[in-house]
Amino acid sequence: MINRLVLFFVDLMQKYLPNPFTLAWIITLVVFALAIGITHTNPLKTIQFWGNDFFGILSFAMQMTLLIVSGYAFAVAKPMGRFLRRIARIPNTPKQTILFVAFASMVLYWFNWGLGLIAGALLAREIAKIRQDVDFRAVVAAAWSGIIITHGGLSASVPLLSATPGHFLEKEIGIVPLALTMFNPQTIFITVVLALVIPFICLFLIPKKENMVVVDPASFKEEDEASFAPMPANPTLADRIDRSKLMKYSLAIVGTIYIGYFFATKGLQLNINMLNLIFIVLGVWMHDDLISYSNAVTKGVTSAGGIVLQFPFYAAIMGIMKGSGLVYVISDALLKLASYDTFEFYCFISSLVISVFVPSAGGHWVVQAPFMLPAANALGVEPWKVIMGVAWGESVWNVVCPFWALPLLAIANISIRDLIGFCIILFFVGIVVATGGIFLFP
């Protein structure tokens, strides 16, 4: 039954889900129409909102691009390849493979969403190279599945932001301790249940043998070997410098010292910038020399094209939503139905809707919080419920979000249509579990 439903969704996505860039523009046109039709914003003004924010998240786009590129270069290093190949051989059957990858994904995403995003995709690649008895789409979906618990993990951006002194809403809600958000019994319940249930749901994503899709291991092998640059037969001084162990180790040692200093002085405050630096330094350590690492980075850049192209369009969508007031109209319509007992649930539902147009937890909170918190205050609802309602809506939506899937798609070399088709079931399970946690632990 579930297998047939999965294949139905996969077929549906194959037929009707456009390329991610096309989809980004379709969403933009829809937001244009809604802003003009519902908020009566002048069309020229709407275009101005679009253009004003088009480059609003360039720094974030660069962070994500580096995450892909540094992760790719780290992955294709010879030692990392050997390690991934070794652990990829742990499971012995297709079902064991899916469970292994899904549980690994849950652990990785709980520690850090960026780590899960890159490491999960890399593990899926290695599985594809050695196993021809399991559907590659199901493996990638399992590797991606852990993103659904992002806001129950240590890198949950909205709870972390609300617990940081000086955050933009400190005057309204003060400092909200992580004990009320990340480590609240409700959050722990939702996170644990999802982490235990989702991997077993992934087993139902395995199609029957006649519908199975595998990839040619040689396609990944060619990519992985492209970065290695042997010494020329008659090397010049420049060639010798490029391949100098002194160059490699001096860079690696300086980077390692700084990383150690950072954690020694700031504690385990892992963020996306530090994660990128860790990947770069580890990549340099693992490659034979700087020219091999540089070649790997150059190869990895081609995997980041979707990020470079599409992030500005999503930033522009956020600009239209905020500038026209459309985000307030959509959320207000949902929140008018709420009471004290149901307010967090409606925050969750509202967040699911807004996430379609604003697929960024930090930006999402900036947009929603200013009009949701006054309503919560009027009903006597504690701020942590608003925080986690919004956070879980964004987290559950992530599993079917083309925006966040771009790095995974680039590294695993899989179509967005296949991934989302497989993950729709996980999305519905996430809604059920999150809703249950919200009402069981009010």
C-alpha positions in Angstrom: 0.0 0.0 0.0 2.7 2.5 1.1 5.0 1.4 -1.7 2.3 2.0 -4.3 1.7 5.4 -2.7 5.4 6.3 -2.9 5.5 5.3 -6.6 2.4 7.4 -7.2 4.1 10.4 -5.7 7.4 9.7 -7.6 5.5 9.4 -10.8 3.5 12.6 -10.0 6.7 14.5 -9.3 8.4 13.2 -12.5 5.5 14.5 -14.5 4.6 17.8 -12.9 7.5 19.1 -10.7 9.7 21.5 -12.7 13.4 22.0 -12.4 14.3 23.8 -9.1 15.2 27.0 -10.9 11.9 27.0 -12.8 10.1 26.2 -9.6 11.7 29.2 -7.9 10.4 31.4 -10.6 6.9 29.9 -10.5 6.8 30.5 -6.8 7.9 34.1 -7.5 5.1 34.6 -10.0 2.6 33.2 -7.5 3.8 35.5 -4.8 3.6 38.4 -7.2 0.0 37.6 -8.0 -1.0 37.1 -4.3 0.7 40.3 -3.3 -1.1 42.3 -6.0 -4.4 40.5 -5.6 -4.7 40.2 -1.8 -2.7 43.1 -0.4 -3.5 45.4 -3.4 0.2 46.3 -3.6 1.0 48.3 -6.7 2.6 46.1 -9.4 5.6 48.4 -9.8 6.0 48.5 -6.0 5.9 44.7 -5.9 8.7 44.6 -8.5 10.6 47.1 -6.3 10.3 44.8 -3.3 11.5 41.9 -5.5 14.6 43.8 -6.7 15.5 45.5 -3.4 15.9 42.1 -1.6 17.3 40.2 -4.6 20.8 40.2 -3.2 19.7 40.2 0.5 21.3 36.8 1.4 24.5 36.8 -0.6 26.6 36.1 2.5 24.3 33.2 3.3 24.5 32.0 -0.3 28.3 32.1 -0.1 28.2 30.1 3.1 26.1 27.4 1.5 28.3 27.4 -1.6 31.4 26.9 0.5 29.6 24.2 2.5 29.0 22.2 -0.8 32.4 22.9 -2.3 34.5 22.2 0.9 32.3 19.2 1.6 32.9 17.9 -1.9 36.6 18.4 -1.7 36.7 16.7 1.7 34.7 13.8 0.4 36.9 13.0 -2.7 40.1 12.9 -0.6 41.6 9.4 -0.6 41.4 8.8 3.2 37.7 9.9 3.3 36.8 7.8 0.4 38.3 4.7 2.2 36.5 5.5 5.4 33.1 6.0 3.6 33.6 2.8 1.6 34.4 0.9 4.9 31.2 2.0 6.7 29.1 1.7 3.6 29.8 -2.1 3.8 28.4 -2.4 7.3 24.8 -3.1 6.2 24.3 -6.4 4.3 20.9 -6.2 2.8 18.8 -3.4 1.2 16.7 -3.0 4.3 19.7 -2.8 6.6 21.2 -0.2 4.2 18.2 2.1 4.4 18.0 1.8 8.2 21.7 2.4 8.6 21.7 5.5 6.3 18.5 6.9 7.9 19.7 6.4 11.5 23.1 7.9 10.6 21.3 10.8 9.0 19.3 11.4 12.3 22.5 11.5 14.3 24.3 13.8 11.9 21.5 16.3 11.6 20.9 16.3 15.4 24.5 17.4 15.9 24.5 19.9 13.0 22.3 20.3 10.0 25.2 21.3 7.7 27.1 18.2 8.7 24.1 16.0 8.0 23.5 17.7 4.7 27.0 17.0 3.4 28.0 13.8 5.1 24.6 12.1 4.3 25.0 12.9 0.6 28.5 11.6 0.6 27.5 8.3 2.4 24.7 7.8 -0.2 27.3 8.2 -3.0 29.5 5.5 -1.5 26.6 3.2 -1.0 25.8 3.6 -4.7 29.3 2.6 -5.7 29.2 -0.8 -3.9 25.5 -1.8 -3.7 23.5 -2.5 -6.8 20.7 -4.2 -4.9 19.1 -1.1 -3.4 17.3 1.7 -5.0 19.5 4.8 -5.1 16.6 7.2 -4.7 15.5 5.5 -1.5 19.1 5.7 -0.2 19.3 9.4 -0.9 15.9 10.0 0.7 17.1 8.1 3.8 20.2 10.3 3.9 18.1 13.4 3.6 15.4 12.3 6.1 17.3 13.5 9.2 16.7 17.1 8.2 13.2 16.7 9.7 14.6 16.8 13.2 16.9 19.9 12.6 15.0 22.1 15.1 15.2 19.4 17.8 19.0 19.3 17.5 22.0 21.3 18.6 22.0 23.6 15.5 18.3 24.7 15.9 18.6 28.3 14.7 15.4 29.8 16.1 15.9 28.5 19.7 19.6 29.4 19.6 18.8 32.9 18.4 16.2 33.4 21.1 18.7 32.3 23.8 21.4 34.7 22.5 21.8 38.0 24.4 21.1 41.0 22.2 18.7 39.1 19.8 16.3 41.4 18.0 13.3 40.4 20.1 15.0 40.6 23.5 12.8 43.5 24.6 9.6 41.6 23.8 10.4 38.1 25.1 13.8 38.4 26.9 16.3 35.6 26.8 14.5 32.3 26.3 16.6 29.5 27.8 17.2 26.4 25.8 15.7 24.4 28.7 12.3 25.8 27.5 12.9 25.2 23.8 15.5 22.7 22.6 15.5 20.7 25.8 11.8 21.0 26.6 10.0 17.6 27.1 7.8 18.4 24.1 10.8 19.0 21.8 12.6 15.9 23.2 9.5 13.8 22.6 9.0 15.0 19.0 12.7 14.6 18.2 13.0 11.1 19.6 9.8 9.8 18.0 10.8 11.2 14.6 14.4 9.8 15.0 13.0 6.3 15.7 10.0 6.2 13.4 11.3 7.9 10.2 14.0 5.3 9.5 11.5 2.5 9.6 9.1 4.5 7.4 12.0 4.8 5.0 11.9 1.0 4.6 8.5 1.5 2.9 10.2 3.7 0.3 12.1 0.7 -1.1 10.4 0.0 -4.5 9.9 -3.5 -5.9 12.7 -5.0 -7.9 11.1 -4.2 -11.2 10.9 -0.5 -10.3 14.3 -0.2 -8.8 16.8 2.5 -10.0 20.5 2.1 -9.5 23.4 4.3 -10.7 26.6 3.4 -12.6 29.4 3.5 -10.0 31.8 4.7 -12.7 29.9 8.0 -12.9 31.0 8.9 -9.4 34.4 7.4 -9.8 35.3 9.7 -12.6 34.3 12.7 -10.5 36.2 11.5 -7.5 39.4 10.9 -9.4 39.3 14.2 -11.3 41.1 16.1 -8.6 44.2 14.0 -8.3 47.2 15.7 -10.0 50.3 13.6 -10.4 53.7 15.3 -10.7 54.6 16.1 -14.4 57.4 14.1 -15.9 59.6 17.3 -16.1 58.3 19.4 -13.2 59.1 23.1 -13.0 59.8 25.0 -9.8 56.1 26.0 -9.8 55.0 22.4 -10.0 57.2 21.5 -7.1 55.9 24.4 -5.0 52.3 23.4 -5.8 53.0 19.9 -4.6 55.2 20.8 -1.7 54.3 19.1 1.6 55.5 22.2 3.4 52.8 24.2 1.7 50.1 21.7 2.6 51.2 21.1 6.2 51.8 24.8 7.0 48.2 25.6 5.9 46.7 22.6 7.7 48.6 23.3 10.9 47.6 27.0 11.0 44.0 26.1 10.4 44.0 23.4 13.0 45.5 25.8 15.6 42.8 28.4 15.0 40.0 25.8 15.2 41.4 24.6 18.5 41.7 28.1 19.8 38.1 28.9 18.8 36.6 25.9 20.7 38.9 26.4 23.7 37.8 30.1 24.1 34.2 29.9 22.9 33.1 26.4 23.8 31.3 24.0 21.4 29.6 26.8 19.5 29.6 25.1 16.1 28.2 27.4 13.4 28.1 27.3 9.6 31.3 29.4 9.3 33.3 27.2 11.6 31.9 24.1 9.9 33.1 25.4 6.6 36.6 26.1 8.0 36.7 22.6 9.5 35.8 21.1 6.2 38.5 23.1 4.4 41.2 22.3 6.9 40.3 18.6 7.0 40.2 18.6 3.2 43.8 20.0 3.1 45.0 17.5 5.6 43.5 14.6 3.6 44.7 15.6 0.1 48.2 14.9 -1.1 49.0 18.5 -1.7 47.5 22.0 -2.3 47.1 21.5 -6.1 45.0 18.3 -5.6 42.8 20.2 -3.1 42.5 23.1 -5.4 41.5 20.8 -8.3 38.9 19.2 -6.0 37.4 22.5 -5.0 37.2 23.6 -8.7 35.4 20.4 -9.5 33.1 20.9 -6.6 32.1 24.4 -7.7 30.1 22.9 -10.5 27.9 21.2 -7.9 27.0 24.5 -6.3 25.4 26.1 -9.4 21.9 25.7 -8.1 22.8 27.6 -4.9 24.5 30.4 -6.8 21.6 30.9 -9.2 18.5 30.3 -7.0 19.3 31.8 -3.6 18.9 35.4 -4.9 15.4 34.5 -6.2 14.3 33.1 -2.8 15.7 36.3 -1.1 13.5 38.3 -3.5 10.5 36.2 -2.7 11.1 37.0 1.0 11.3 40.7 0.1 7.9 40.6 -1.6 6.3 38.7 1.3 7.6 41.2 3.8 7.3 44.3 1.8 3.7 43.8 0.6 2.5 42.4 4.0 1.4 39.2 2.4 3.0 37.1 5.1 0.9 38.9 7.7 -2.3 38.3 5.8 -1.7 34.6 5.4 -0.7 34.0 9.1 -3.5 36.2 10.5 -6.1 34.2 8.6 -4.8 31.1 10.4 -4.2 32.6 13.8 -7.8 34.0 14.1 -8.9 30.5 14.6 -6.6 29.9 17.6 -7.1 29.8 21.4 -4.6 29.4 24.2 -4.7 25.6 23.9 -4.4 25.6 20.1 -2.1 28.6 19.5 1.1 26.6 19.2 -0.6 24.2 16.8 -1.7 27.1 14.6 1.8 28.6 14.8 3.0 25.2 13.5 0.4 25.2 10.7 1.1 28.8 9.8 4.8 28.0 9.7 4.2 25.2 7.3 2.5 27.6 4.9 5.0 30.4 5.3 7.9 28.0 4.8 6.7 27.5 1.2 7.6 31.1 0.5 10.3 31.8 3.1 12.5 28.6 3.3 14.9 29.9 5.9 14.5 29.4 9.6 16.3 32.6 10.6 14.5 34.7 8.0 11.3 32.9 8.8 11.4 33.9 12.4 12.2 37.5 11.6 9.1 37.6 9.4 6.7 35.8 11.6 7.7 36.7 15.2 6.7 40.4 15.2 3.0 39.7 14.5 2.7 36.3 16.3 4.1 37.3 19.6 1.6 40.1 20.3 -1.2 37.7 19.6 0.4 35.1 21.9 0.8 37.7 24.6 -2.9 38.7 24.3 -3.9 35.0 24.8 -1.3 34.5 27.6 0.7 32.0 25.5 4.3 31.5 26.6 6.9 32.7 24.1 8.6 29.3 23.9 5.5 27.8 22.4 5.5 30.4 19.6 9.3 29.7 19.1 8.9 25.9 18.9 5.6 26.0 16.9 7.3 28.1 14.2 10.5 26.0 14.4 8.8 22.6 14.0 6.7 23.9 11.1 9.9 24.9 9.3 11.7 21.7 10.3 9.0 19.4 9.0 8.6 21.3 5.8 12.4 21.0 5.2 12.0 17.3 4.2 10.1 18.4 1.0 11.8 21.7 0.5 13.7 22.1 -2.9 15.6 25.1 -1.5 17.5 23.1 1.2 17.8 20.0 -1.0 20.0 21.7 -3.5 23.4 20.8 -1.9 22.3 17.1 -1.5 21.1 17.0 -5.1 24.3 18.4 -6.4 26.5 16.0 -4.4 24.4 12.9 -4.9 23.6 13.8 -8.5 19.9 13.0 -8.2 16.8 14.7 -9.6 14.6 16.9 -7.3 11.6 15.0 -8.7 12.9 11.7 -7.4 13.8 13.0 -4.0 10.6 14.9 -3.2 8.5 12.1 -4.6 10.1 9.7 -2.0 9.9 12.2 0.9 6.3 13.3 0.7 5.4 10.3 3.0 8.0 11.5 5.5 6.4 14.9 5.4 3.0 13.6 6.4 4.5 11.5 9.2 6.3 14.6 10.5 3.1 16.5 10.7 1.4 13.8 12.7 4.3 13.4 15.1 4.8 17.1 15.6 1.0 17.6 16.1 0.9 14.8 18.6 3.9 16.2 20.6 2.3 19.7 20.7 -0.9 18.4 22.2 0.6 15.7 24.4 3.1 18.2 26.0 1.3 21.5 26.1 
